[in-house]
Amino acid sequence: MMRILAWISVVLFVAGCSTSGSMPDNPLSQRVTVTVSSGDELPVTSTTPLSWYSDVITVSDVEAPEGAKAQRDSLKELLKESVQENLQTKGFSFAEEGSDSRYQLVVVALLGDKANAENVQQLFQLYPSLSGESDKYPKGTLLVGILDQETNRAVWRGATQAFTSAELTHEERRQRLNYSVGGLLKDVKPGT
């Protein structure tokens, strides 16, 4: 009987926490984050250098507005800078630019949530999901992974999703990216 009551309590609690799918008053303030680690402690220490697997990869399911290439290039630079600065502040070290290391960073920025975005998310096997939909603001997803080149596996991966707007100024975009990257990487720390 106690098990049945406990199970009913859990069901009622979950039902009470569910959302109706309606948009919040300010959809640009909404964010959801998911992270996965391969174990208790990262094999990457403060003396183990990280390198970049490639430039930041961008994938879009949304029609590109006029001047989108310049905006995408700016986004890539802002993301790379934010991820690297955030990790260095936490004690991670980076190999010299252009050098490879055993542990490499992969960063993917997705705009939209249709077929192209879903294909990339399947590679990471992370599916953050904002509640609600918006005709005005597309969903943007940031995926970050630390890959072990020797085992060809991720030792850490994370994803965060937020509504985005092409109408943001460069400074507003930089602040939002720093906030999202900081939230995504907040619990990542070098191993000992």
DRENLOBA-353572 format. One record per atom (N, C-alpha, C, O): residue in three letters; x, y, z. Coordinates in steps of 0.1 Angstrom, whole numbers, padded with zeros to 4 digits, always signed. Atoms other than C-alpha are relative to their C-alpha. Example, Ala and Ser with C-alpha at 12.3 -4.5 7.8 and 13.67 -1.06 7.14 Angstrom:
% residues 2
ALA+0009-0012+0000
ALA+0123-0045+0078
ALA+0009+0012+0000
ALA+0019+0012+0007
SER-0009-0011+0000
SER+0137-0011+0071
SER-0008+0011+0008
SER-0003+0022+0009
% end
This chain:
% residues 192
MET+0008-0012+0000
MET+0000+0000+0000
MET+0009+0013+0000
MET+0006+0022-0007
MET-0009-0012+0000
MET+0029+0024+0008
MET+0006+0003-0013
MET+0008+0014-0017
ARG-0006-0002+0013
ARG+0044+0018-0026
ARG-0010+0006-0009
ARG-0006+0015-0017
ILE+0011-0006+0008
ILE+0011+0026-0043
ILE-0001+0015+0003
ILE-0002+0023-0006
LEU+0001-0014-0004
LEU+0008+0058-0023
LEU+0012+0008-0005
LEU+0010+0020-0009
ALA-0012-0007+0005
ALA+0044+0068-0031
ALA-0001+0002-0015
ALA+0003+0013-0020
TRP+0001-0001+0015
TRP+0038+0061-0068
TRP-0010+0010-0004
TRP-0007+0018-0013
ILE+0011-0010+0003
ILE+0006+0082-0068
ILE+0006+0014+0003
ILE+0003+0023-0005
SER-0006-0013-0003
SER+0025+0110-0051
SER+0009+0005-0010
SER+0009+0017-0014
VAL-0009-0004+0011
VAL+0052+0110-0077
VAL-0008+0004-0013
VAL-0004+0014-0019
VAL+0008-0003+0012
VAL+0026+0110-0105
VAL-0006+0014+0001
VAL-0006+0022-0008
LEU+0007-0013-0002
LEU+0007+0139-0090
LEU+0011+0011+0000
LEU+0008+0022-0005
PHE-0011-0010+0000
PHE+0040+0158-0084
PHE+0004+0004-0014
PHE+0005+0015-0017
VAL-0004-0003+0014
VAL+0051+0154-0120
VAL-0011+0007-0008
VAL-0008+0016-0015
ALA+0011-0006+0007
ALA+0017+0163-0133
ALA-0002+0015+0004
ALA-0005+0023-0004
GLY+0000-0014-0005
GLY+0018+0195-0111
GLY+0011+0008-0006
GLY+0009+0020-0007
CYS-0011-0007+0005
CYS+0051+0204-0126
CYS+0000+0001-0015
CYS+0008+0009-0021
SER+0001+0000+0014
SER+0041+0199-0162
SER-0004+0014-0005
SER-0011+0021+0003
THR+0003-0013+0005
THR+0037+0230-0184
THR-0011-0002-0010
THR-0013-0012-0016
SER+0011+0000+0009
SER+0007+0239-0205
SER+0004+0002-0015
SER-0004+0001-0024
GLY-0005-0003+0013
GLY+0029+0248-0235
GLY-0002+0015-0004
GLY+0001+0019-0015
SER+0002-0014+0003
SER+0020+0285-0233
SER+0014+0007+0002
SER+0022+0003+0010
MET-0013-0007+0000
MET+0048+0310-0238
MET+0001+0009+0013
MET-0010+0014+0017
PRO-0001-0009-0011
PRO+0062+0329-0208
PRO-0001+0015-0005
PRO-0001+0017-0017
ASP+0002-0014+0004
ASP+0058+0367-0208
ASP+0012+0005-0008
ASP+0011+0012-0018
ASN-0012-0004+0007
ASN+0094+0371-0220
ASN+0008-0013-0004
ASN+0016-0018+0003
PRO-0006+0012+0005
PRO+0105+0341-0241
PRO+0015+0000+0000
PRO+0021-0010+0001
LEU-0014-0001+0001
LEU+0140+0354-0244
LEU+0007-0002+0013
LEU+0019-0004+0014
SER-0006+0003-0013
SER+0145+0349-0207
SER+0000-0015+0004
SER+0006-0019+0014
GLN+0001+0015-0003
GLN+0138+0311-0209
GLN+0012-0007-0005
GLN+0018-0004-0015
ARG-0011+0008+0004
ARG+0166+0286-0210
ARG+0000-0014+0007
ARG-0005-0015+0018
VAL-0001+0013-0006
VAL+0171+0249-0204
VAL+0014-0006-0004
VAL+0019-0004-0015
THR-0013+0005+0002
THR+0204+0230-0200
THR+0001-0015+0004
THR-0006-0019+0014
VAL-0002+0014-0002
VAL+0214+0193-0201
VAL+0015-0003-0001
VAL+0022+0001-0010
THR-0014+0004+0001
THR+0249+0179-0193
THR+0002-0014+0004
THR-0006-0020+0012
VAL-0003+0014-0002
VAL+0264+0144-0193
VAL+0015-0001+0001
VAL+0023+0004-0007
SER-0014+0002-0002
SER+0298+0133-0180
SER+0002-0015-0001
SER-0007-0023+0002
SER-0003+0015+0002
SER+0315+0099-0187
SER+0003-0006+0014
SER+0004-0019+0014
GLY-0003+0005-0013
GLY+0323+0095-0150
GLY-0001+0010+0011
GLY-0005+0021+0009
ASP+0001-0009-0011
ASP+0327+0111-0116
ASP+0009+0012-0002
ASP+0006+0023+0001
GLU-0010-0010+0002
GLU+0358+0131-0126
GLU+0005+0000-0014
GLU+0007-0011-0020
LEU-0005-0001+0013
LEU+0370+0144-0159
LEU+0015-0005+0000
LEU+0022-0002+0009
PRO-0014+0004+0002
PRO+0402+0128-0172
PRO+0009+0012-0004
PRO+0022+0011-0004
VAL-0007-0012+0004
VAL+0412+0163-0183
VAL+0004+0007+0012
VAL-0005+0012+0020
THR-0005-0008-0011
THR+0434+0180-0157
THR+0004+0014-0004
THR+0003+0017-0016
SER-0004-0013+0004
SER+0446+0215-0155
SER+0013+0001-0008
SER+0016+0011-0015
THR-0012+0001+0008
THR+0479+0204-0171
THR-0002-0008-0013
THR+0007-0008-0021
THR+0003+0007+0013
THR+0462+0184-0199
THR-0006+0010-0009
THR-0017+0015-0007
PRO+0005-0010+0009
PRO+0458+0208-0228
PRO-0012-0004-0008
PRO-0013-0016-0012
LEU+0011+0002+0009
LEU+0426+0211-0247
LEU+0003+0007-0013
LEU+0011+0017-0013
SER-0001-0007+0013
SER+0425+0220-0284
SER-0014+0000-0007
SER-0023-0007-0002
TRP+0012-0001+0008
TRP+0398+0228-0309
TRP-0001-0011-0010
TRP+0009-0011-0018
TYR+0002+0010+0010
TYR+0385+0199-0330
TYR-0002+0007-0014
TYR+0004+0003-0024
SER+0003-0008+0012
SER+0373+0225-0356
SER-0005+0013+0005
SER-0006+0016+0016
ASP+0007-0012-0003
ASP+0359+0259-0358
ASP-0014-0003+0006
ASP-0019-0015+0005
VAL+0013+0002-0004
VAL+0325+0264-0342
VAL-0009-0004-0012
VAL-0008+0003-0023
ILE+0008+0005+0011
ILE+0300+0245-0364
ILE-0014+0006+0002
ILE-0020+0006+0013
THR+0013-0005-0001
THR+0267+0262-0372
THR-0009-0007-0010
THR-0006-0011-0021
VAL+0011+0007+0008
VAL+0235+0245-0385
VAL-0013+0007+0002
VAL-0016+0011+0014
SER+0012-0008-0001
SER+0203+0263-0393
SER-0011-0006-0008
SER-0010-0010-0019
ASP+0012+0004+0007
ASP+0168+0252-0401
ASP-0009+0012-0003
ASP-0020+0011-0007
VAL+0007-0013+0001
VAL+0157+0289-0402
VAL+0005+0007-0012
VAL+0017+0007-0014
GLU-0005-0008+0012
GLU+0158+0310-0434
GLU+0009+0011+0005
GLU+0006+0019+0014
ALA-0010-0010-0004
ALA+0188+0332-0432
ALA-0004+0014-0005
ALA-0008+0016-0016
PRO+0003-0014+0003
PRO+0181+0370-0431
PRO+0011+0006-0008
PRO+0022+0000-0009
GLU-0010-0007+0008
GLU+0200+0395-0452
GLU+0012+0003+0010
GLU+0010+0006+0021
GLY-0012-0002-0008
GLY+0236+0398-0439
GLY+0003-0011+0010
GLY+0010-0009+0020
ALA-0001+0011-0009
ALA+0234+0364-0422
ALA+0015-0006+0001
ALA+0018-0010+0012
LYS-0013+0006+0000
LYS+0270+0353-0431
LYS+0009+0008+0010
LYS+0016+0002+0019
ALA-0008-0008-0009
ALA+0286+0382-0412
ALA-0005-0002+0015
ALA+0003-0003+0024
GLN+0006+0003-0013
GLN+0262+0375-0382
GLN+0005-0014+0005
GLN+0008-0015+0016
ARG-0004+0014-0003
ARG+0271+0338-0383
ARG+0015+0000+0004
ARG+0019-0007+0014
ASP-0014+0000-0003
ASP+0308+0345-0384
ASP+0003+0007+0014
ASP+0011+0003+0021
SER-0001-0007-0013
SER+0304+0369-0354
SER-0004-0009+0011
SER+0003-0010+0021
LEU+0004+0009-0010
LEU+0285+0343-0335
LEU+0010-0011+0002
LEU+0013-0014+0014
LYS-0010+0010-0002
LYS+0312+0317-0341
LYS+0012+0005+0008
LYS+0016-0002+0017
GLU-0011-0007-0008
GLU+0339+0341-0328
GLU-0004+0002+0015
GLU+0004-0001+0024
LEU+0005-0002-0013
LEU+0318+0350-0298
LEU-0001-0013+0008
LEU+0003-0013+0020
LEU+0001+0013-0007
LEU+0311+0314-0289
LEU+0013-0006+0003
LEU+0016-0011+0014
LYS-0013+0006-0002
LYS+0347+0302-0293
LYS+0007+0008+0011
LYS+0013+0002+0020
GLU-0006-0008-0010
GLU+0359+0331-0272
GLU-0006-0003+0014
GLU+0001-0004+0024
SER+0007+0002-0013
SER+0332+0326-0245
SER+0003-0014+0006
SER+0006-0015+0018
VAL-0003+0014-0005
VAL+0338+0288-0242
VAL+0014-0001+0005
VAL+0017-0006+0016
GLN-0014+0001-0004
GLN+0376+0291-0241
GLN+0003+0008+0013
GLN+0009+0003+0022
GLU-0002-0008-0012
GLU+0376+0320-0216
GLU-0007-0006+0012
GLU+0000-0006+0023
ASN+0007+0006-0011
ASN+0351+0302-0194
ASN+0008-0012+0005
ASN+0009-0013+0018
LEU-0008+0012-0005
LEU+0371+0270-0193
LEU+0014+0004+0006
LEU+0018-0003+0015
GLN-0013-0004-0005
GLN+0404+0288-0188
GLN-0002+0006+0014
GLN+0007+0004+0023
THR+0003-0005-0013
THR+0388+0306-0158
THR-0001-0011+0010
THR+0002-0009+0022
LYS+0002+0012-0008
LYS+0380+0272-0144
LYS+0013-0008+0003
LYS+0013-0017+0010
GLY-0013+0007-0001
GLY+0416+0261-0147
GLY+0005-0009-0011
GLY+0015-0016-0010
PHE-0004+0008+0011
PHE+0417+0243-0180
PHE+0010+0007-0008
PHE+0011+0020-0008
SER-0010-0006+0009
SER+0446+0249-0203
SER-0002-0004-0014
SER-0009-0014-0017
PHE+0002+0002+0015
PHE+0447+0251-0241
PHE+0013-0001-0007
PHE+0023+0006-0003
ALA-0012+0002+0009
ALA+0473+0239-0266
ALA+0001+0013-0009
ALA-0009+0020-0010
GLU-0002-0011+0009
GLU+0487+0265-0289
GLU-0009-0001-0012
GLU-0012-0012-0016
GLU+0010+0000+0011
GLU+0464+0276-0317
GLU+0006-0008-0012
GLU+0018-0007-0016
GLY-0004+0009+0011
GLY+0466+0250-0345
GLY+0006-0013+0004
GLY+0009-0022-0005
SER-0005+0012-0005
SER+0480+0223-0323
SER-0011-0010+0004
SER-0022-0005+0008
ASP+0009+0010-0005
ASP+0462+0190-0316
ASP+0004-0005+0014
ASP+0015-0004+0018
SER-0002+0006-0013
SER+0458+0174-0282
SER-0009-0012+0001
SER-0018-0014-0007
ARG+0008+0012-0002
ARG+0443+0142-0269
ARG-0015+0004+0002
ARG-0024-0002-0003
TYR+0014-0004-0003
TYR+0412+0161-0256
TYR-0003+0013-0008
TYR+0004+0023-0008
GLN+0004-0010+0009
GLN+0394+0183-0281
GLN-0014+0005+0002
GLN-0023-0003+0005
LEU+0013-0006-0002
LEU+0365+0207-0279
LEU-0008+0000-0014
LEU-0002+0003-0024
VAL+0009-0002+0011
VAL+0336+0205-0303
VAL-0012+0009+0004
VAL-0018+0006+0015
VAL+0010-0009-0004
VAL+0311+0233-0303
VAL-0009+0002-0013
VAL-0005+0005-0024
VAL+0010-0001+0011
VAL+0279+0233-0325
VAL-0011+0010+0005
VAL-0017+0008+0016
ALA+0011-0009-0003
ALA+0254+0261-0326
ALA-0011-0003-0010
ALA-0009-0003-0022
LEU+0012+0003+0009
LEU+0219+0252-0340
LEU-0010+0011+0001
LEU-0013+0016+0012
LEU+0011-0009+0000
LEU+0192+0275-0350
LEU-0012-0007-0006
LEU-0012-0011-0017
GLY+0012+0007+0005
GLY+0157+0260-0353
GLY+0000-0013+0007
GLY+0009-0017+0014
ASP+0002+0013-0006
ASP+0144+0226-0342
ASP-0006-0010-0009
ASP-0013-0019-0005
LYS+0005+0010+0010
LYS+0136+0208-0374
LYS+0010-0010-0004
LYS+0019-0013+0005
ALA-0008+0012+0004
ALA+0154+0180-0393
ALA+0015+0002+0001
ALA+0021-0006+0007
ASN-0014-0002-0001
ASN+0189+0195-0395
ASN+0005+0000+0014
ASN+0014-0006+0018
ALA-0004-0001-0015
ALA+0190+0204-0358
ALA-0002-0014+0007
ALA+0006-0018+0015
GLU+0003+0013-0006
GLU+0175+0170-0349
GLU+0011-0010-0003
GLU+0016-0018+0005
ASN-0011+0009+0005
ASN+0202+0151-0369
ASN+0013+0003+0009
ASN+0020-0006+0013
VAL-0012-0003-0008
VAL+0230+0170-0350
VAL-0002-0004+0014
VAL+0007-0009+0021
GLN+0003+0003-0014
GLN+0213+0165-0316
GLN+0001-0016+0002
GLN+0006-0020+0012
GLN-0001+0015-0001
GLN+0212+0127-0324
GLN+0015-0004+0002
GLN+0018-0014+0008
LEU-0014+0003-0002
LEU+0250+0127-0327
LEU+0005+0002+0014
LEU+0012-0006+0020
PHE-0004-0003-0014
PHE+0254+0143-0293
PHE-0009-0008+0010
PHE-0005-0010+0022
GLN+0010+0007-0008
GLN+0224+0123-0279
GLN-0004+0008+0012
GLN-0006+0003+0023
LEU+0006-0009-0010
LEU+0212+0153-0259
LEU-0011+0008-0006
LEU-0010+0013-0018
TYR+0012-0006+0005
TYR+0178+0168-0263
TYR-0006+0010+0010
TYR-0017+0008+0015
PRO+0006-0010-0009
PRO+0172+0200-0243
PRO-0013+0005-0007
PRO-0013+0005-0019
SER+0013-0004+0007
SER+0136+0212-0249
SER-0006+0011+0008
SER-0011+0009+0020
LEU+0008-0011-0006
LEU+0121+0245-0241
LEU-0015-0003-0001
LEU-0019-0009-0010
SER+0015+0001+0001
SER+0084+0246-0233
SER-0005+0012-0008
SER+0001+0023-0008
GLY+0007-0011+0008
GLY+0062+0266-0257
GLY+0007+0001-0013
GLY+0018-0004-0016
GLU-0004-0003+0013
GLU+0066+0277-0292
GLU-0001+0015-0003
GLU-0009+0022+0004
SER+0001-0014+0004
SER+0071+0311-0308
SER+0002+0002-0015
SER+0011-0004-0021
ASP-0001-0003+0014
ASP+0065+0324-0343
ASP+0011+0011-0002
ASP+0017+0011-0013
LYS-0009-0011+0001
LYS+0087+0354-0336
LYS+0015-0004+0003
LYS+0024+0001-0003
TYR-0013+0004-0005
TYR+0117+0337-0318
TYR+0003-0014-0003
TYR-0003-0023+0002
PRO-0004+0014+0002
PRO+0134+0306-0331
PRO+0008-0006+0012
PRO+0013+0002+0020
LYS-0008+0006-0011
LYS+0150+0281-0307
LYS+0015-0001-0005
LYS+0018-0005-0016
GLY-0014+0002+0002
GLY+0188+0282-0305
GLY+0005-0010+0009
GLY+0002-0009+0021
THR-0005+0011-0008
THR+0207+0252-0292
THR+0015+0001-0001
THR+0021+0002-0012
LEU-0015+0000+0000
LEU+0244+0252-0282
LEU+0004-0014+0006
LEU+0000-0018+0017
LEU-0005+0013-0004
LEU+0261+0218-0280
LEU+0015+0001+0002
LEU+0022+0006-0007
VAL-0015-0001-0003
VAL+0296+0215-0264
VAL+0004-0014+0004
VAL-0003-0020+0013
GLY-0005+0013-0004
GLY+0316+0183-0261
GLY+0015+0000+0001
GLY+0022+0007-0006
ILE-0015+0002-0001
ILE+0351+0173-0249
ILE+0002-0014-0004
ILE-0002-0024+0002
LEU-0003+0013+0006
LEU+0363+0144-0270
LEU+0014-0005+0003
LEU+0023+0002+0004
ASP-0012+0007-0002
ASP+0390+0119-0262
ASP+0004-0006-0013
ASP-0002-0016-0018
GLN-0004+0005+0013
GLN+0408+0113-0295
GLN+0006-0014+0000
GLN+0005-0021-0010
GLU-0005+0013-0001
GLU+0424+0081-0282
GLU-0011-0011+0000
GLU-0010-0022-0006
THR+0011+0009-0001
THR+0391+0064-0274
THR-0012+0003-0009
THR-0021-0005-0011
ASN+0010-0005+0009
ASN+0370+0084-0299
ASN-0014+0001+0007
ASN-0024-0003+0001
ARG+0012-0001-0008
ARG+0344+0090-0272
ARG+0000+0014+0007
ARG+0011+0020+0010
ALA+0001-0012-0007
ALA+0331+0121-0254
ALA+0002-0003+0015
ALA-0004-0012+0020
VAL-0002+0001-0014
VAL+0343+0125-0218
VAL-0010+0010+0007
VAL-0012+0008+0019
TRP+0010-0009-0005
TRP+0318+0154-0213
TRP-0007+0006-0011
TRP-0001+0008-0022
ARG+0008-0007+0010
ARG+0290+0169-0233
ARG-0012+0007+0007
ARG-0017+0003+0017
GLY+0011-0007-0005
GLY+0264+0194-0227
GLY-0008+0008-0011
GLY-0003+0010-0022
ALA+0008-0008+0009
ALA+0236+0213-0244
ALA-0009+0010+0007
ALA-0014+0007+0018
THR+0009-0010-0005
THR+0216+0244-0237
THR-0008+0006-0011
THR-0004+0007-0022
GLN+0009-0005+0010
GLN+0186+0258-0255
GLN-0007+0012+0005
GLN-0011+0013+0017
ALA+0007-0013-0004
ALA+0171+0293-0255
ALA-0007+0005-0013
ALA-0003+0002-0024
PHE+0006-0007+0012
PHE+0149+0314-0278
PHE+0010+0011-0004
PHE+0017+0017+0005
THR-0009-0009+0005
THR+0169+0337-0300
THR-0007+0011-0008
THR-0019+0010-0011
SER+0005-0011+0008
SER+0164+0370-0319
SER+0011+0006-0008
SER+0021+0008-0003
ALA-0009-0007+0009
ALA+0181+0384-0349
ALA+0001+0015+0002
ALA+0009+0022-0003
GLU+0000-0014-0003
GLU+0172+0418-0336
GLU+0009+0005+0011
GLU+0010+0017+0014
LEU-0009-0004-0011
LEU+0197+0418-0307
LEU+0012+0007-0006
LEU+0017+0004-0017
THR-0012-0007+0003
THR+0226+0441-0308
THR+0012-0009+0002
THR+0010-0020+0009
HIS-0012+0008-0002
HIS+0262+0427-0309
HIS+0002-0002+0015
HIS+0006-0013+0020
GLU-0003+0001-0014
GLU+0266+0435-0272
GLU-0011-0009+0007
GLU-0007-0017+0016
GLU+0011+0009-0006
GLU+0232+0419-0262
GLU+0003-0015-0004
GLU+0001-0023+0005
ARG-0002+0014+0004
ARG+0241+0388-0282
ARG+0012-0006+0008
ARG+0012-0017+0013
ARG-0012+0004-0007
ARG+0276+0386-0265
ARG-0004-0003+0015
ARG+0000-0013+0020
GLN+0004+0003-0014
GLN+0260+0389-0230
GLN-0009-0012+0001
GLN-0007-0020+0010
ARG+0009+0012+0000
ARG+0233+0363-0238
ARG+0009-0013-0002
ARG+0006-0023+0005
LEU-0009+0012+0002
LEU+0260+0339-0251
LEU+0008-0003+0012
LEU+0009-0015+0016
ASN-0008+0002-0012
ASN+0282+0344-0221
ASN-0008-0006+0011
ASN-0003-0014+0019
TYR+0009+0005-0010
TYR+0253+0338-0198
TYR-0004-0015-0003
TYR-0003-0023+0007
SER+0003+0014+0004
SER+0243+0306-0217
SER+0012-0009+0002
SER+0011-0020+0007
VAL-0013+0008-0001
VAL+0279+0293-0219
VAL+0003-0002+0015
VAL+0007-0013+0019
GLY-0003+0001-0014
GLY+0284+0301-0182
GLY-0009-0010+0007
GLY-0004-0018+0015
GLY+0010+0010-0006
GLY+0253+0281-0172
GLY+0003-0014-0005
GLY+0002-0023+0003
LEU-0002+0014+0005
LEU+0262+0252-0195
LEU+0013-0006+0006
LEU+0013-0018+0009
LEU-0013+0005-0005
LEU+0298+0250-0182
LEU+0002+0002+0015
LEU+0013-0001+0021
LYS-0001-0004-0014
LYS+0291+0259-0145
LYS+0006-0011+0008
LYS+0013-0008+0018
ASP-0005+0011-0008
ASP+0298+0224-0131
ASP+0012-0007-0006
ASP+0016-0017+0000
VAL-0012+0007+0006
VAL+0327+0214-0154
VAL+0012+0006+0007
VAL+0014+0018+0008
LYS-0012-0004-0005
LYS+0360+0214-0137
LYS+0011-0010-0003
LYS+0008-0022-0005
PRO-0010+0009+0003
PRO+0394+0199-0144
PRO+0001-0011+0010
PRO-0002-0009+0022
GLY-0002+0011-0009
GLY+0401+0165-0129
GLY+0013+0002+0008
GLY+0021+0011+0005
THR-0012-0001-0009
THR+0429+0160-0103
THR+0010-0010-0005
THR+0021-0010+0001
% end
